[in-house]
Amino acid sequence: MSLPNSLSDQPGFGQSRVVIERVSPELDGGQFPIKAIPGDVVAVEADIFADGHDYLTAVLLYKHTDDTAWTETAMAPLWNDRWGASFIAEKQGRYLYTFEAWINHPASWQHEIHLKVADGQRITSELLAGATYLDGMVERAGGAKAEPTAVATKGKGKKKAEPIEESHDVKVLRELAALFRDGDRYDEAVSVAESDQFTFYANRYPERKYSTRYVHELGVEVDRARAGYSTWYCLFPRSAAREEGKHGTFRDVEALLPRISNMGFDVLYLPPIHPIGMAHRKGKNNSVICQPGEPGVPYGIGSEAGGHDAIHAELGTVDDFKHLIAIAKNYGMEIAMDLAIQCSPDHPWAKEHPQWFKKRPDGTIQYAENPPKKYQDIYPVYFETEDWQNLWEELKRVLLVWGSWGVRIIRVDNPHTKPFVFWEWVIAEVKKEYPDMLFLSEAFTKPRVMQELAKRGFAHSYTYYTWRHTKAEMEEYMTELTQGEMKYYFRPNFWPTTHDINPYSLQSGHEPQFLIRYFMAATLSSNYGIYGPSFELMEHVPFPNKEEYLNSEKYEIRLWDWDKTNKMTYLITLVNRIRRENVALQTTNNITFCTVSDDAIMAYLKITGSNRLLIIVNTDAYQRRAGMVQVPIWQLGIEHGQSYKVYDLLTGAYYTWQGEQNYVELDPYVLPMHLFRIEV
Ligand SMILES: O=P(O)(O)O[C@H]1O[C@H](CO)[C@@H](O[C@H]2O[C@H](CO)[C@@H](O)[C@H](O)[C@H]2O)[C@H](O)[C@H]1O
């Protein structure tokens, strides 16, 4: 908008008195969309005010980008010039929303006459002003102007206008205007002027000539439901065989699907499945020397057999992979692929597009690093290459090939070492072809960088959950994720461990600690995942002095005991079932922490509609803890002194509680958690 001293010739510029600002949500001045899933209520607010004391009307306008017309909904004043409204993002895709507001002169007029009449003043002149408002309403209701009743026709003198069938509203409004002008019916006119009928018509046919339209049209990116609620299981397909020393195949993975689906997982994430290079191939335990026969790291992508659009032959063929995707679908599961933009020196790109790799002055290429980690078996791709357009197009092509195989979820390895603008472009491009595609950002880095990736289009993001342990840390982190601006665009995906991270907190192998870490991930966040067989078996032996696993299957084929069941597999299966049956666990931001007298017991309410859960966990894996939980009964519609039942969905136990303060005791060696459904 130009400055006032430029005396803009924009129509209405000098007459628009309403200001619209401090819109929420609005990300970075409208640069990025907020996120939703179909059916979400998008609640918005703005400061809307004008000079003087006039009454205002404000509307929220929204539309799906497939629609041409905007839908309008009235905004309600909240407090101190803050206004609010909401709409439902019904379908997938992009919605836009903005605001418009204007001075509601008839409402201001009506308010003033109320005061004058109450003060005993006569309002004859005011009624005439009211009549002109009604004339305006007549016009906007589709009625012809009151005067003149004849129209001029060029060259033929005056001709009588054809009588037009007027609408009910027009007739009523004309009658009211006549009434306001009829000095003999003063009392009747005053009563109409003060009536709801007048308010109704003033709102139905508003004068919007000098309205203010908000400067931005803001976006809502609506992803499919799995963006909001998903349960991930990671496995290396080459370790899916049931025979020592045998390379696993996609068919072996298919054989595991019934088990993984019975445990309640709906996304099966596979680390890279492409040919693995020979040059600088790594050996067992991250050794830079590879012994003959060692399989290398799946992230060392590319060989003579192909690159990112090829499949590692020992796993199967493209058709086998498509078959796996189809069978997984029968079990209600999706396969997520891993995008790692890097190349073994043997990758076809290294030979065909040497300009995509940065050469050092001596002509060699520096291997990739994520300090302090060294990835000596791969070249990083050089995004500052002069040939960047072709590089981007090739990466997009790869993703479209994966889409053509039926893949609709992609976990992206280290996205934070590639330009943000690339992600924004490629995600949008791929979604044009495959609107269902979801991207998970595996960025363990600075907060601002993680946030920016989410804003640019990643549907899910890895988080710091893995390193948040105490009740205080957990509450603080959850508050940051769910109460501030991040709640609009950053969907956390909680992982207690990953194939890269064997956290110090779990290296003791202490079972209660594993159970607690699992349970919190699955109940704090609607999206969570586990590094499958390793986590189930509570694998914990570290590579010395590192947060990594000894004998990691990143470097070797492992034989897992897929038949093993234990307390962890039991808890996982049960909690995943509870997550499916309780909608309150299918959203992350519906959380309220409760005060507990013990500093290790954490309690949180999760409420969606009538589904009300109270989750209590002892974060101290070594000691029995007890304390009083303060239940915010006012949020639950429970009266002081009223008793209510809490039903533990984990154990089947019922407790009768009363009022706000209730006693809990949790022994980590028995079961360090409650998952209560509140029944009033
Ligand atoms: O850097 P991160 O900790 O986020 O880990 C991710 O990226 C790594 C590089 O792709 C990847 O590392 C693994 O693959 C490398 C290339 O083959 C190899 O040199 C590393 O030793 C191995 O850990 C890691 O698995 C991935 O999740």
The ligand as an SDF file (V2000), in Angstrom:
LIG
                    3D

 27 28  0  0  0  0  0  0  0  0999 V2000
   24.0410  -37.3840    9.5850 O   0  0  0  0  0  0  0  0  0  0  0  0
   22.9550  -38.0800   10.3480 P   0  0  0  0  0  0  0  0  0  0  0  0
   23.3540  -38.4080   11.7410 O   0  0  0  0  0  0  0  0  0  0  0  0
   21.6890  -37.2930   10.2850 O   0  0  0  0  0  0  0  0  0  0  0  0
   22.6610  -39.4930    9.6750 O   0  0  0  0  0  0  0  0  0  0  0  0
   22.0640  -39.7440    8.4360 C   0  0  0  0  0  0  0  0  0  0  0  0
   22.9090  -39.4480    7.3470 O   0  0  0  0  0  0  0  0  0  0  0  0
   24.1450  -40.1980    7.2730 C   0  0  0  0  0  0  0  0  0  0  0  0
   24.7310  -39.8930    5.9360 C   0  0  0  0  0  0  0  0  0  0  0  0
   23.7840  -40.2630    4.9690 O   0  0  0  0  0  0  0  0  0  0  0  0
   23.9490  -41.6830    7.4380 C   0  0  0  0  0  0  0  0  0  0  0  0
   25.2130  -42.2160    7.7410 O   0  0  0  0  0  0  0  0  0  0  0  0
   25.4680  -43.5250    7.3550 C   0  0  0  0  0  0  0  0  0  0  0  0
   25.7920  -43.5250    5.9570 O   0  0  0  0  0  0  0  0  0  0  0  0
   27.0290  -42.9120    5.6010 C   0  0  0  0  0  0  0  0  0  0  0  0
   27.1540  -43.0380    4.0960 C   0  0  0  0  0  0  0  0  0  0  0  0
   27.1470  -44.3680    3.7300 O   0  0  0  0  0  0  0  0  0  0  0  0
   28.1570  -43.5950    6.3590 C   0  0  0  0  0  0  0  0  0  0  0  0
   29.3910  -42.9820    6.0290 O   0  0  0  0  0  0  0  0  0  0  0  0
   27.9010  -43.4590    7.8520 C   0  0  0  0  0  0  0  0  0  0  0  0
   28.9480  -44.1060    8.5800 O   0  0  0  0  0  0  0  0  0  0  0  0
   26.5850  -44.0850    8.1930 C   0  0  0  0  0  0  0  0  0  0  0  0
   26.2890  -43.8640    9.5550 O   0  0  0  0  0  0  0  0  0  0  0  0
   23.0030  -41.9990    8.5640 C   0  0  0  0  0  0  0  0  0  0  0  0
   22.7320  -43.3570    8.6830 O   0  0  0  0  0  0  0  0  0  0  0  0
   21.7370  -41.2150    8.3190 C   0  0  0  0  0  0  0  0  0  0  0  0
   20.6750  -41.5370    9.1670 O   0  0  0  0  0  0  0  0  0  0  0  0
  1  2  2  0
  2  3  1  0
  2  4  1  0
  2  5  1  0
  5  6  1  0
  6  7  1  0
  6 26  1  0
  7  8  1  0
  8  9  1  0
  8 11  1  0
  9 10  1  0
 11 12  1  0
 11 24  1  0
 12 13  1  0
 13 14  1  0
 13 22  1  0
 14 15  1  0
 15 16  1  0
 15 18  1  0
 16 17  1  0
 18 19  1  0
 18 20  1  0
 20 21  1  0
 20 22  1  0
 22 23  1  0
 24 25  1  0
 24 26  1  0
 26 27  1  0
M  END
$$$$
